[in-house]
Amino acid sequence: MKTEVLHADRHSLALAADLLTSGRLVAFPTETVYGLGANAEDRDAVLSIFQAKGRPADNPLIVHIHDRSQLNRICIVPDKAEQLMDAFWPGPLTILFEKLPVIPDVVTAGLPTVAVRMPSHPVATAMLKACNLPVAAPSANRSGRPSPTTAAHVLEDMDGRIPLILNGGPCEVGVESTVLDLCHGVPTILRPGGVTKEMLEDVLHEEVALAGSILRPLQPGEKALSPGMRYQHYAPRAVVTLVEGTEDAVLSFLKESYRQASRRGEKACVLCFSEHLDTLRECCPHEIGSRNHPEEVAHRLFSVLRSLDDENMESVFSEVIPPEGVGLAVMNRLGRAAAFRIMHAE
């Protein structure tokens, strides 16, 4: 299969709509990451997403819409959701709803709930309007790989596997959407993203809980209610180790870990904040942004993780950021990239 990469215009959007309507796949940009879309009401089309990605079938997908009126066909909307949609849609918030039969079980991994969001990226909006379908779309990468934030990232993973990539430039947010569960009592964040716990609580005027699996692996028998909860995820091929502790202790640990890996003959590097680039200059530092601006780290993270494979890195040692606000989303992605391999620097 030949994969075309086309800038979004009237012609390419019409082609994308035709492909989606006929049960084919299209990669497209959102404000978070690039998605790999199929008609959410077409079971066979959705199954082809799993085949293209090599994605396990027990990992649910997110359905993308362009207008709230589409919800009436695919799910049941509680009053509480209206407040959140008023505040955050279109934008990087995914809400879990009770699904209606038109959505096949393959979209939801057999769960009775469906995750839905309305992206704000103009190309995503234009494509969704052109096809006028609910579009199921996980990130447009091979399963387990860092999520793509440019069309070039998508092509690396999907060349020859899908017919079309719509190029809308780099993604703004850089990590996937926040996923909020409204179906099981207390509103609960299943996957953190650009819409933070504090922002949600300001709108709902009640406490929002955090799923226990955000900063740990799922336990045996625990179901993945949201994308990004199961398996090692967002991972480069290198072994990634997170290092926590006081600033001085972490910097010393990173230096020594790099030296030891190099002595073992491994190609190694450190992921560090811009404030520490000079201190770690002898450790092949890769800048992930400022420790004072977690949104900058979120924006850069997946591109940096992908660059590690381009450089054939084998051992990677990373600084961590406080799991607060957008920092929680950063630590969720870093934790899964490292398979929760964390060392405490003394």
C-alpha positions in Angstrom: 0.0 0.0 0.0 1.3 3.5 -0.9 0.9 6.0 1.9 0.3 9.6 0.8 1.2 12.5 3.0 -0.9 15.5 1.9 -1.2 19.0 3.4 -4.8 19.7 4.4 -6.8 21.4 1.7 -10.1 21.0 0.0 -8.9 18.1 -2.1 -7.1 16.2 0.7 -10.0 16.7 3.1 -12.5 15.3 0.5 -10.2 12.4 -0.1 -10.0 11.7 3.7 -13.8 11.9 3.9 -14.2 9.4 1.0 -11.7 7.0 2.6 -13.4 7.1 6.0 -16.8 6.6 4.5 -15.6 3.6 2.6 -14.1 1.9 5.7 -10.5 3.0 5.2 -8.0 4.6 7.6 -6.8 8.2 7.8 -4.1 9.7 10.1 -4.9 13.3 11.0 -3.6 16.0 13.4 -5.3 17.0 16.6 -4.2 19.6 19.2 -2.7 16.8 21.3 -1.2 14.1 19.0 -1.9 12.7 15.5 -4.7 10.2 15.5 -5.4 7.2 13.3 -9.1 7.3 12.4 -11.8 5.0 11.2 -15.6 5.2 11.0 -16.5 4.4 14.7 -19.8 2.7 13.5 -18.0 0.3 11.1 -16.7 -2.7 13.0 -14.5 -3.9 10.2 -13.0 -0.5 9.7 -12.2 -0.2 13.4 -10.6 -3.6 13.4 -8.2 -2.4 10.8 -6.9 0.2 13.2 -5.8 -2.6 15.6 -4.1 -4.4 12.6 -2.3 -1.3 11.4 -1.0 -0.4 14.9 -0.4 -3.9 16.2 -2.6 -2.8 19.1 -4.1 -5.3 21.6 -7.9 -5.5 21.3 -8.5 -5.0 25.0 -7.3 -1.4 24.8 -10.3 0.9 24.1 -10.4 3.7 21.6 -11.6 7.3 21.7 -14.4 8.5 19.4 -14.0 12.0 17.9 -16.9 14.2 16.9 -17.3 17.8 15.5 -20.7 18.6 16.9 -22.4 17.8 20.3 -25.6 16.8 18.4 -23.7 13.6 17.3 -23.6 12.4 21.0 -27.3 11.6 20.9 -26.7 8.8 18.5 -23.7 7.2 20.2 -24.1 7.6 24.0 -26.1 8.8 27.0 -25.1 12.2 28.2 -25.5 13.1 31.9 -26.2 16.7 33.0 -22.8 17.0 34.6 -21.1 16.5 31.2 -22.8 19.5 29.8 -20.9 21.8 32.2 -17.6 20.2 31.1 -18.4 20.4 27.4 -19.3 24.1 27.8 -16.0 24.7 29.4 -13.5 22.5 27.5 -15.0 21.5 24.2 -13.6 21.7 21.6 -10.3 20.8 23.4 -8.2 18.1 25.0 -10.8 16.6 27.3 -12.2 13.1 26.7 -15.3 12.1 28.6 -16.5 8.5 29.4 -20.2 8.0 28.6 -22.6 5.1 28.7 -22.6 3.8 25.1 -25.5 3.1 22.7 -25.6 0.0 20.5 -24.5 1.8 17.3 -21.0 1.8 18.7 -19.5 -1.7 18.2 -17.9 -3.4 21.1 -14.5 -3.5 19.4 -14.3 0.3 19.9 -14.8 0.0 23.7 -12.9 -3.3 24.3 -16.2 -4.8 25.3 -16.9 -2.1 28.0 -20.4 -0.5 28.3 -18.8 2.9 28.2 -17.4 4.9 25.3 -14.8 7.7 25.4 -15.6 10.7 23.3 -14.0 14.0 22.6 -14.2 17.0 20.3 -10.8 18.1 19.0 -10.0 21.8 18.5 -7.4 21.4 15.7 -8.8 23.0 12.6 -7.7 20.1 10.3 -9.4 17.6 12.6 -12.6 19.7 12.7 -12.6 20.1 9.0 -12.1 16.4 8.4 -14.8 15.4 10.9 -17.3 17.8 9.2 -16.4 16.6 5.8 -17.1 12.9 6.6 -19.8 13.7 9.2 -19.1 10.5 11.0 -18.0 9.7 14.6 -14.3 8.7 14.1 -12.6 6.2 16.4 -8.9 7.2 16.6 -6.1 6.2 18.9 -2.7 7.8 18.4 -1.2 7.1 14.9 1.8 5.1 16.0 2.8 1.5 16.2 1.5 0.1 19.5 3.8 0.9 22.4 5.9 3.5 20.5 6.0 7.2 21.5 2.9 9.0 20.2 3.4 11.1 17.0 3.3 14.8 17.2 4.2 15.5 13.5 3.2 13.9 10.2 6.8 12.7 9.8 6.4 10.7 13.1 3.3 9.0 11.7 5.1 8.1 8.4 7.9 6.5 10.4 5.4 4.0 11.9 2.6 3.8 9.4 4.3 4.0 5.9 2.7 1.3 3.8 0.1 0.5 6.4 -2.5 3.2 5.7 -3.5 5.2 2.6 -3.4 8.8 3.8 -1.8 11.1 6.4 -3.1 14.6 6.6 -0.3 17.0 7.5 -1.4 19.7 9.8 2.0 20.6 11.2 3.3 20.0 14.8 0.7 19.3 17.5 0.3 22.1 20.1 -0.2 20.2 23.4 2.0 17.2 22.7 0.4 14.7 25.1 -2.9 12.9 24.7 -6.2 14.3 26.1 -7.3 14.0 29.7 -9.8 11.1 30.1 -12.5 11.7 32.7 -14.9 9.0 33.9 -18.4 10.2 34.7 -20.0 6.8 34.8 -18.7 5.3 38.1 -19.6 7.7 41.0 -17.0 10.3 41.8 -15.7 12.0 38.6 -12.3 10.3 38.1 -9.3 11.1 35.8 -8.3 7.9 34.1 -5.5 9.5 32.1 -4.1 13.0 32.8 -3.6 15.5 30.0 -3.7 19.2 29.3 -7.0 19.7 31.2 -5.9 19.3 34.8 -7.6 18.1 37.9 -7.7 21.6 39.2 -9.4 22.9 36.1 -12.1 20.2 36.2 -12.8 20.9 39.9 -13.2 24.6 39.2 -16.0 23.8 36.7 -17.7 20.9 38.6 -17.4 22.5 42.1 -16.6 19.1 43.5 -13.7 16.9 44.1 -12.2 15.0 41.1 -10.4 11.7 41.9 -7.3 10.3 40.3 -7.3 6.7 39.1 -4.7 4.7 41.1 -3.2 3.4 37.9 -2.0 6.8 36.7 1.4 6.4 38.3 1.6 2.6 38.4 0.9 -0.4 36.2 -2.5 -2.0 36.1 -2.8 -4.8 38.6 -3.7 -8.4 37.6 -7.4 -8.5 36.7 -7.8 -4.7 36.6 -9.5 -3.5 33.5 -8.2 -0.7 31.3 -11.1 1.7 31.2 -9.2 4.2 29.1 -6.5 4.2 26.4 -3.0 4.5 27.8 -3.6 2.5 31.0 -2.4 -0.9 29.9 1.0 -2.2 28.8 4.4 -0.4 28.6 3.5 2.6 26.5 5.0 5.6 24.8 8.3 3.7 24.9 11.5 4.1 22.9 13.6 0.9 22.3 16.1 2.0 25.0 15.8 1.0 28.6 14.5 4.2 30.4 15.1 4.7 34.1 13.5 7.6 36.0 15.5 9.2 38.8 13.8 11.0 41.7 15.2 12.7 44.8 16.8 16.1 45.8 18.2 18.1 43.0 21.8 17.6 43.9 21.4 13.9 44.5 19.6 13.4 41.2 22.3 15.2 39.2 25.0 13.2 40.8 23.0 10.0 40.2 22.5 10.8 36.6 26.2 11.5 36.0 27.2 8.2 37.7 24.6 6.2 35.9 25.7 7.6 32.6 29.4 6.8 33.4 28.5 3.2 34.4 26.4 2.6 31.2 29.2 4.0 29.0 31.8 1.8 30.7 29.5 -1.2 29.9 29.7 -0.2 26.3 26.1 1.0 26.1 25.1 4.1 24.1 23.6 6.2 26.9 22.2 9.7 27.5 20.2 11.6 30.1 16.9 13.5 29.7 17.2 16.7 31.6 15.6 20.1 32.2 17.0 23.1 30.4 18.3 24.4 33.7 20.7 21.4 34.0 22.0 21.2 30.5 25.4 22.7 31.4 25.8 20.6 34.6 25.1 17.4 32.6 27.0 18.5 29.4 29.3 15.4 29.6 26.3 13.0 29.8 24.9 13.4 26.3 22.0 15.5 27.6 18.7 15.7 25.8 16.7 18.7 26.8 13.0 18.1 27.7 12.1 21.7 28.7 12.1 23.8 31.8 11.3 22.3 35.1 9.3 25.4 35.9 7.1 25.0 32.8 5.6 21.5 32.6 3.5 22.4 29.6 6.8 22.9 27.7 7.9 19.5 28.8 4.6 18.0 27.7 5.0 19.6 24.3 8.5 18.3 23.7 8.3 14.9 25.4 7.3 12.5 22.6 9.6 14.1 20.0 12.5 13.7 22.4 11.6 10.0 23.1 11.4 9.3 19.4 14.8 10.9 18.8 16.3 8.3 21.2 15.5 5.6 18.6 17.0 7.7 15.8 20.2 7.8 17.8 20.1 4.1 18.7 20.2 4.8 22.4 20.4 1.8 24.7 20.2 3.3 28.2 18.4 6.5 29.2 18.3 8.2 32.6 15.7 10.9 33.1 14.9 13.6 35.6 11.3 13.8 36.9 8.9 16.6 37.5 6.4 17.0 40.3 3.1 15.2 39.4 1.0 18.3 39.7 -1.1 20.1 37.1 0.2 19.2 33.6 3.2 17.6 35.4 0.9 14.7 36.3 0.4 14.0 32.6 4.2 14.2 32.0 4.9 11.8 34.8 2.2 9.4 33.6 3.8 9.2 30.1 7.4 9.0 31.4 6.4 6.3 33.9 4.9 4.1 31.2 7.8 4.8 28.8 10.0 3.5 31.6 7.7 0.6 32.6 7.7 2.4 36.0 11.4 1.7 36.5 12.2 4.4 39.1 15.4 4.9 41.2 15.6 7.1 44.2 18.9 9.1 44.4 20.3 9.3 47.9 
